[in-house]
Amino acid sequence: MPHRVHLFSLRLGYALREVLAEGYQRAHLIRDIVAGVTVGVIAIPLAMGLAIASGVAPQYGLYTAIIAGAVIALTGGSRFSISGPTAAFVVILYPLTAKYGLSGLLLASMMAGVILVVMAWARLGRFIEYIPESVTLGFTGGIAIVIAVLQIPDFTGMTIGHLPEHFVGKVSVIGANLAGIDAGSCLLALLTLVAMITWPRLRLPVPPHLPALALVSVVGILLAAQGIEVDTIGSRFHYLQTDGTQAAGIPPYLPAFDWPWNHPGADGEPLTLSLELVSELLPSAFAIAMLGAIESLLCAVVLDGMSGKRHSANSELLAQGVGNLVTPLFGGITATAAIARSATNFKTGAVSPIAGVVHALVVLLGLLLFASALAYVPMPAMAALLMVVAWNMSEAHKARKLVQKSPRGDVLVFLTCLSLTVLLDMVIAITAGVVLASLLFMKEIASLTQVVDVTENRVLVREGLPGKWKVFKVRGPLFFAAADRIFSEIFHRAQGLDGLIIHMEYSSYLDAGGLSAVDRLLAQCADKQISIRFSCWQFQPLKTLAKARSAGVGPLEVSFSTLEGAIDAVLSKGTNHEVG
């Protein structure tokens, strides 16, 4: 099917190749520059905030936007995707950083990159189609709740060390420290929220978090002049300058190449690379890879819907893998496509992946030129910004609509994924959600398979049968969840009959469970001396029966190509007729 070729293709730089093949002109470059600058300006505070939420210094988020933003754009399968740190990873990265430090986080990110490359080569990109919306909304909603809770200490100015790993523990610790709420921090955080909520009403072409952070930074400086100290990026984070002295804020330097295990672990000392360490990090790496695949491909699907273009799912997975292999070598944390930034990229006129490269260059310039100014941004403002990000990623309007209008099974899957993401683990949540959704789907499909007595239906059965013969029509797939019930019902209704004809024209699928149920029905009817005929098998069931054919009388030996042929055989007292 030509319209689905993009789901199976695998080429490094698929999107860029497609754009260049169509003809890339100067006007396109100008549009890409405008879009890239816009998204790059948006990405600077977001990258910093997401790095902080993940438990590392803000510059590592900027490194991610710079390296991954450029590498994935050039090698990816989606024209408009913007990659960098995203809120979805916070629930995985924060506990990982707390246990293994920056070193463990970077190593796990590289391992996730390897997994993503393997997934791409295995052509697994198309399987994103099989993740139900109830699962996606459930785990994104759960992630949003966890992110919001993680921001409460900075939002309120509480002085709390590392929060416990599990959600209930986090809430308990926060609750126990409510007396430590700082009025100045709350004021700045609330001012940030008000600014971000009201700014869009002005309909100006400036993203709301930029004026909000600028305003709150000025207010924070004024409060500090009055003796009201509020934690800022400069007071929270420090770095070593080239002369060995310590400076506040983030380093205005280019990211340097270094192996992940050379960075500090949780105790401040570098980790020792070993098979044991890799084994310990593997579950987290797998979780990062799965979430990265889902997030990046969902983003690409959203962009396809907006643009009318087609992404290459496997090429995008390959690029995400390459990006997460390269980025940690320069201090960048886990990256994937960011839906909000990518949508903004398209809406501001992007034409090609060049816009993603421009975005990365803008973040780089921001790091080199404005690092000292970024040190004045208050931590409560960053917490408020991330709470808004969490709210947006939760897609609360979609979740509310799903709960109100969707079938009960979808609501159950949504609530299961959301609860497990919050209370346990995102991988457990997605696995449980997909399994539960699959089981409920099979239950619904199985319930659609029915058996109907059509003996008196003169449209199908034009000639009357002997008194103790009946014709049953099977409608729906005969797979393991339905076949046994259907054939058990047929056998029950066949009691006291001389024979029956089972019309299979409306059953298009037969699996091993269905095949076993057919054989069992034949054996049961033989024991009761009830003659049985089948008519009009469709292609797939017929192929399955032929493959399983063995010596003796099986389904094919008592099957007819038409219902009329089966009836004629009964009326003429025919015996075995194979499908012609």
N, C-alpha and C positions, 0 to 999 in steps of 0.2 A: 504494500500500500504506500504509494509515493508520499501521501500527506503525513505519514508516520515515520519517514526515514530519519528525521531529526532525533527520534527517540533511541535509535540504534547507532548513529554515527559516533565516531570517536576520532577527533583531530585536535591537536594542540593549536590553540589560536583560532578555533572554528569561527567565532563571531567576527574577529578582525579580518580574517580571510574573506568572509562573506561580504563585509562592507567594502573592502578594497576591490573585490570582483565586480560589485555593482557600480563602482566609480566614486571615488572620494575626492571632493573638490574643496576649493578654498572656503566657500560658504559653509560647508560642513565643518571645517576646522574651526571657524569662528564660533559656530553654535556649540561645538564641543568645549571650546575654551570658556565660554560664558557659563555653560552648565557645570563644568568642572570646578571653576572658581566658586560658584554658588555652593555646591556640595562640599567642597573643601573647607570653606568657612564654617559651614554647619558641623562638619566632622571634627573640628579641633576640640571644642569643649566636650562633645559626646565621647570621643576617644579617650580623653582624660578621665571623664567620669566613669566610664565603663572599666578602665584599668583600675581605678581606685576601688570600685565595687567588687572587682575580682581579687582584691587583696594585694595589689602591687602599685608601685609609684606611677603617676600619670604619664610620664614620658614613654612608658612601655606601650601604652595605648596609642600614642602618636606614632611610635615606630611601626606598630601594626598597620595603621592606616597608610603609612608611607610605603612600606615594603609590600605588604599583601595587596594594598590598593592598586599598585602598579603591576605587580606580577600576575595577579589573577585577572585583571582587566585585559592584559595582553594575551594571555593564554586561554581565556575562558570561552564558554559556549553561549553566553548571553550578552547581547550588545550593550545593555543599559545597566547591568548590575554593578553596584559599588560595594566593594568588600572592605572589611575592617573588623574591629571588635564589635560585638553585638550583645544586647542585654540577655539574650537567651542563654548564653554561656555562663553567666554569672553563677547560677546555681551549681554548676559543675566546678568552675575554676576557683571559687572562693574557698571551699573546703580543701581543694587540692593544694592551693597556695598555703593554707594554714598548716597543712601536714608536711609538705615537701618544699615549701618556699618557691621562689621564682624559678630555681633550677628545675624542680620537678614539674612545674607548670610548662616550661618550655620543652622539656623532653617529652612530656605527654602530648603536647601539640604536634611535635615532629612524628611521633608514633601514629597519631591520628591522621597525619598527612599520608603516611604509608598506607594505612587502611583505606583512605579515600582513593588513592591511586589504584589499589587492588580492586575496589568496587567499580571504578571506571573501566578498567580492563575487562572485568567480568560482565560489563554492560548491564549494571544494576540500576542505572539512572531512571529507566522507565517505570520502576516499581514504586515511584513516588505516587503514581496514579492510584495505588491500592491502599493508601493511608486515608481513612475516613476523616471528614471535616470535624466530626465530634472528637476524635483523638487529637487532632491538631489544636483545636480550640481549648481542649482540656489541659494539655500540657503547657501551652503558651499562657493560659490563664493562671495555672499553678506557678509558673516561673515568675509571672508578674507579681503575684502575692509575695513570693519569697524575696524578690528584689525590693519591693516596697518596705517589707519588714527590715531588711538589711540597712535601709537608709534612715530608719528612725533615730539611731544614736547620733548621726551627724546632723540630721534635721533638727533635733531638739538640743544639741550640744551636750549630750550625756558623755561622760568619760567612762568608756567601757573598753576593755581589751578585746581579744579575739572572742567572737561569739561562739557558742557551742555548735557542733556540726549539724545537729538535728533541729527541725523547726520548733518543736515544742520547747526545747532547751533555749533557743533564741528568744522566744516570747517570754519565757520565765525570767531570764536574765534582764531583758528590757523592762519587764514589769517590776522587778526588784529594784531598778535604778530610776524609777520615775521621779523620785525626789531630786535627782540631779539635773533636771531640765533647766536649760539656760535661756533666759528671756531674750537676750540679744540674738542668739542663734535662731530661736523660733521666729523672731521678728524678720530676720533676713530671709529665712526659708519661706515664710508666708508671703513676703513681698515678692520673692521670685515667682511663686505660684500665681499670685495676682497678675503680675506683669505678663507671664506667659499665657494666661487665660484671656486677658483683655487685649493684648497686642494684635492678635489676628483680626479684631473688629475694625482696626484702622485700615485694613486692606493695603498695607504697604509691602513692597517686595523684599522684605527683610525677615528672616526666620525669627520667631519670637524669643528663642533662648539667648540670642546675641544681645539685644537691648536689655533683656532681663538681667543677664550676668553683668553687663556693663554698669547698669544702674545700681545693682546690689553691691558691686565691688566699691563703687563710690560711697555708698551709704556705709559700708563696712569700714572704709578709711575714716569717715567722719566719726563713727562710733568709737574707733580706736583712739582718735584724738581727744574724745571725751572720757577716756579711761575704760571703755567697755570693749574688752578684747574678745574677738571671735576667731575661732580657728580658720586658717586659710591654707591654701596649697603651699604657700611659702613657709608657714609655721609648722606644717605637718611633714613636709618632705624636704630632704636636703641631698646634695650631691657633692662630690669632690671635684674641685677645679684642677686644671693642669698643673698648678703650682703646689697642689697638695692641701690647700685650705678648703674648708667647707663653706658652701653657699646655699642659700635658701631657694626653694622652688624646684624647677626642672632644668636640666643641663641644656644649654643652647648649642649642642654639638650634633653632628651627624651620627647615626647609629653605627656602632663598630661591630665587625665580625668577631664572634666568639662561640665556642661550643656551649650548649645549654648547661652541661654539668659543671662548667667553670663558674657559673653564677651562684650566688648564695642560696643555701637551702633554708629550711625553717629556723635552724639554729645560727644562721649567719655564715656557716662554713659551706664550701662547695660540696656537692654530692659526689660519691664514688660510683661511676658507671659500672653496673653489674647486671647479671641475668636476674638476680633476685629483685633489684630495683625495677627493671623492665617488667617483670611479672607483676609487681605490686601496682605499677602504673597502667597496666594493660586494660583493666576495666574502665578506668577514667578515659583512656585514649579511645576506647571503643565507643563510650558515651559521647565524647566530643565528635568523633567521626559521624556517628549516626545523626546527631543533632545538626552538625554542619551540613550533611547531605540533605536533610529535610529542609532546613532553613534556606539554603542556597537554591534548591530546586523549586521550593514554593515561591521564592522571590522571582525566579525566572518565569514561572507560570503566571504570576501576577503581571509581570512586565509584558509577557506575550499578549495577555488580555487587553492591556492598555495600548500597545503599539501595533498589534496585528502581525508582528513578526514571530518567528519560531526559533527557540533556543535548542541547542544540542545538549541533552541532559547528561550524557556520559562525558562529553567534552568539558562541561561545567564542573562535574565531579573531579575530573583529572586536574583541572586548573586549581580547584580548591585544595586538592592534595598537594600539588606542587607548591602552592602558596604557603601552606602550613608546614611544608618541609623547609622552605627557604627562610620564611619570616623569623622563626625562633633563632636562627643563626645570627640575626642582627638585633636580638633582644625583644622582638615582637611576640605578643601572646597570640592565642588562638584567633583565627579570622574566619569569617564566612560572609556571604552576601547579606546586606542590611536592607530590608524591604523599604523602610521609610526613606533612607538616603537614596536608594535606587529609584524609587518613584519620583522623588524630587529631581533627580538627574534627568529622567525622561521628560517631566513636565516643564523643565527649564530649557528644553530644546536639544538635548544630547542626540547625537546621530550614531556614534560608534564608541567602542571601548577607549578611544583616545580621551574621552571625557573623564574616565576613571583614572587615567594617568595624570591628567591635569589636576584632578582632585588630590592625588597623592603629592604632587609638587607643591600645591598650595599648603597642605599640612606641613610639608618640609619647611617651607618659607616661614610659616607660623612658628615652628619650633625654633628656627634660627634667629628670627627677628623679634619675636614677641614673648620669649620665655620669661623675661623679667616682669612683664606686665601680667602674664597669666598667674604669677605667684600671688597676686592680690585677690584672686577669686576666692570668696568664702566657701568653706566646706559645706555649710548649710545650704548654700545656693546650688552646689553640685548635687546634694542629696535631693533637693526639690526637683532639679532637672531630671534626675533618674527616676523619681516617682512619676513624673509626667511621661517619661519613656515607658515605664512599666504599665501605666494606664493605657497608653496607645497600643502597646503590643498585646495587651489582654483582649483587644477587640470586644469590649464588653457588650456593644450593641449586637454583634453577631451571636455572642453567647446567650444573651437574653432572648433573642429571637429563636434560637435553637431550643432553649428550655420551654418556651411558650408554645411553639408550633410544630416541633418535630415529634416523631414517634417516641414512645416511652423507651425503647431500646437505645436510641441515640442519646437521649437524656442520661440514661444510666451509664453509657460509655463515657460521656463528657464528665459527669460527676466523679466517676472512678478515676479517670486520668488526672483530673484536677486535684483530687484528694491525695492520690499516691505521689504526685509530683511534689506537693507541699510537704507531706508527712514522711515520705520515704526517699524515693529516687526517681529521676526523670526516665531512666532506661527501664526501670520496673514499670513505671506508669505507661510508657509507650507500648511496651511488650504486653502488659495486661490489657490495655485498651484495644490493641489490634486483635488479640486473641478473643476478647469478649465481643468485639464488633463482628469478628468472623463467625463466632458461635451463634450470635443472634441472627446474623444474615443467613446462615445455613438453616436455622430454625424457621425463619420466615419463608425461605425458598422451599424447604421441605413441606411446609404447610400448604403451599400452592399445588403440590402434586396430589391429584385426586383420581379416584376410580368411579366411573359412572356406568350404570346399567343402561345400554342403548338397544336392548333386544326389541323393544316396541317402536324404536325410531325408524320410520319408514324411509327417511332420507338416507340413512346409512345402511339399514338392513331392509333391503327391498323385498326379499323373499322370506316367508315365515320359516322358522327352524322347528325341528321336532320339539315336543312339549317340554322335555327335560334338558334342553340346551339353552344357554344364554350367551349374549355378547356383552363384554365389558370394554369400555374405552378408558385407557389410561392417559391422563393429561398432566404433563409436567415432567421434570427430570427425574430419572431413577438413579439417584446416588445414595451413598450409604445411610444418609440421614432420613431418607424417605422410602427407599425400596422395600425394606423389610415390612414396614407398616402397610404399604400398598398391597403387596402380595399376600400378606397374612389376612388382610381384609377380603381379598379376592377368594382365597381358599375358604374362609369362613362362609362367604356368600355362595360358594359352590357346593356346599353340603346338600346332599339329596339329588344332585343333578347327574345326568349321564355324561355331560361334557360342557365345555365352555370355549369361546373364542375371545382372545384378548387382542383388541385393536390398538396398535402401537403408533399410529400415524402422528399423534400429538405429543409424543415423548421423544425428545431430541438427544437425550444424554443417558448413557449407561456406564457406570464405573464398576470396579471390582466388587463393591458391596452390592450393587444392583445385580451383577452377574451371579453372585452367590445366592441372592434371594430368588432369582429365576430358577436356578438349579434345585433349590429347596422346594419351590412350588411344584416343579415337575415330579420330584420324588414323592411329595405328599399326595398329589393327585393320582400317581400310579398306585400308591398304597390303598387309596379309596376307590380305585378303578374308575376314576373320572377322566375322560378323554379331554385333551387340551390342545388348542391350536393358537398360533399367533399370526397376526397379519400386519403387513405394511410397516416393517421396521424402518426407521430412518437410517441415514448413512453411518453416523457415529456408532449407534448401538449395534448395527449390523457388522461394522468393522470389529468391534469389541467381541462380539459373539464368534466371528470367524477366527479371530486370533486365539480364542480359548477353546475352539472346537476339539473334541476328542472322540475316541471310539464310543459307539453306543448311540442311543437316542438322546439327542440334546435339543435345545431350543430351535436350532436351524432345521432339524429334521421334521419338525411339526410347524414350520413357518410357511407363509404364503405371501406373495408379493402384493396381493390386494385382498380386501375384505370379501369381495365377491368370490374370489377363488377359494377362500377358506370355507365360505358358506356352501358353495357348490360341492366341495369335497365332503362336507358333512351330509348334505342331502343325497349324494351318490354313495355314501358310506365309504369315502376314500380314506386312505390311511396316511402314509408318509408322503409329504410333498415338500420339496426344498424350494427355497426362494429362487425364482427364475429371473 
